[in-house]
Amino acid sequence: MTSLKNFLPALFLIIHSFAFGQIKANISAKTNDLQSVDITIDDVTIQVNSDGEISGFKTNNLDGEVDYYDDANFDAYRFGKLKNIGSLKIDYWDILDKSDVRSGKIKNVCNVSIDYYDNFDKEKLGKVKNIGNLKIDYWEKDIIDNSRLGKLKSIGNISIDYGQKDIIDSSKHKKLIKFGTVSLDYWSDKIFNKEKFGKLKSIKGNSKDVSVNLVW
């Protein structure tokens, strides 16, 4: 029984790691705003920018010949688009309704599937909805402060938040303050440390699976 108790937590960690892979937030060193998120699943890293668009992808071994879809008659939705880089293969959404915002967008990178919010989701229209089994959500309208509108709100079980309007302390406004287990704080003293006001003060909680990275 004791060995079983020791085994279950380890099993949970293995399953959790497999399901979520590694997720890294990239924030601007100048503005401290979220620029993009790198999501790694099965050795494929897909990057989503702050507007909810696919902005890049890679594998641990991005090596080989590069090819493109070249059939304009039967593959108009993906004609001229990247087909593969070595063993990394890319496919695109083929939808009869060409007014559908998903039409022609990336559908698969290797075995990782990608879906988007469709015409029924007006505020999230065209933004990435799922990467693999990870659901992605975005902040909607707020009566008091709309500075978070359209920004990433969650990736799987990782919640994302930003500083809102505060009459007393404006040092965090519009800046990333939470990314899963990672918390970010900013200098808020306008008297003794006024030259540092609003600048990043600390990043705490970074781990191998979930982290925040500064982009210069």
Residue pairs with C-beta under 8 A, 6 or more apart in sequence:
16 209
17 209
19 133
19 156
20 134
20 156
20 157
20 158
20 209
21 39
21 40
21 41
21 42
21 209
22 38
22 39
22 40
22 208
22 209
22 210
22 211
23 37
23 38
23 39
23 40
23 155
23 156
23 158
23 180
23 209
23 210
23 211
24 37
24 38
24 40
24 210
24 211
24 212
24 213
25 34
25 36
25 37
25 160
25 176
25 179
25 182
25 211
25 212
25 213
26 34
26 35
26 36
26 37
26 38
26 213
26 214
26 215
27 33
27 34
27 35
27 176
27 184
27 212
27 213
27 214
27 215
28 35
28 214
28 215
29 200
29 214
29 215
29 216
31 175
32 175
32 176
32 184
32 186
32 198
32 199
32 200
33 50
33 162
33 174
33 175
33 176
34 50
34 151
34 152
34 160
34 162
34 176
34 179
35 49
35 50
35 215
36 47
36 48
36 49
36 50
36 55
36 56
37 47
37 48
37 152
37 155
38 45
38 46
38 47
39 45
39 46
39 47
39 48
39 131
39 134
39 155
40 46
41 112
41 131
41 132
41 134
42 110
42 111
42 112
43 59
43 60
44 57
44 58
44 59
44 88
44 109
44 110
44 111
44 112
45 57
45 58
45 59
46 54
46 56
46 57
46 109
46 112
46 114
46 131
47 54
47 55
47 56
47 57
48 54
48 55
48 128
48 131
48 136
48 152
49 55
50 151
50 152
51 127
51 150
52 124
52 126
52 127
52 128
52 136
52 138
52 150
52 152
53 126
53 127
53 128
54 105
54 106
54 114
54 128
57 88
57 90
57 109
58 88
59 87
59 88
59 110
61 86
61 87
62 85
62 86
62 88
63 85
63 86
64 84
64 85
64 86
64 87
64 88
65 84
65 85
65 86
66 82
66 84
66 85
67 82
67 83
67 84
68 80
68 81
68 82
68 83
69 75
69 78
69 79
69 80
69 81
69 83
70 79
70 80
71 79
72 79
77 92
77 93
77 94
77 95
77 103
77 104
78 91
78 92
78 94
78 104
81 90
81 92
81 104
82 90
83 89
83 90
84 90
87 110
88 109
88 110
89 108
89 109
89 110
90 106
90 108
90 109
91 106
91 107
91 108
92 104
92 105
92 106
92 107
93 100
93 102
93 103
93 104
93 105
93 106
93 107
93 116
94 103
95 102
95 103
97 103
99 119
100 118
100 119
101 116
101 117
101 118
101 119
101 125
101 126
102 115
102 116
102 118
102 126
105 114
105 116
105 126
106 114
107 113
107 114
107 115
108 114
112 131
112 132
113 130
113 131
113 132
114 128
114 130
114 131
115 128
115 129
115 130
116 126
116 127
116 128
116 129
117 124
117 125
117 126
117 127
117 128
117 129
118 125
119 125
121 129
123 138
123 140
123 141
123 149
123 150
124 137
124 138
124 150
127 136
127 138
127 150
128 136
129 135
129 136
130 136
133 156
134 155
134 156
135 154
135 155
135 156
136 152
136 154
136 155
137 152
137 153
137 154
138 150
138 151
138 152
138 153
139 148
139 149
139 150
139 151
139 152
139 153
140 149
141 149
142 148
142 149
142 164
144 164
144 165
145 164
145 165
147 162
147 164
147 165
147 173
147 174
148 161
148 162
148 164
151 160
151 162
152 160
153 159
153 160
153 161
154 160
157 180
158 179
158 180
158 210
159 178
159 180
160 176
160 178
160 179
160 180
161 176
161 177
161 178
162 172
162 174
162 175
162 176
162 177
163 171
163 172
163 173
163 174
163 175
163 177
163 186
164 172
164 173
165 173
166 172
166 173
169 188
170 198
171 186
171 187
171 188
171 197
171 198
172 185
172 186
172 188
175 184
175 186
175 198
176 184
176 212
177 183
177 184
177 185
178 184
179 210
179 212
180 205
180 210
181 205
181 207
181 210
182 203
182 204
182 205
182 206
182 210
182 211
182 212
183 203
183 204
183 205
184 200
184 202
184 203
184 204
184 212
185 200
185 201
185 202
185 204
186 198
186 199
186 200
186 201
187 193
187 196
187 197
187 198
187 199
187 200
187 201
188 197
189 196
189 197
190 197
200 214
203 212
206 212
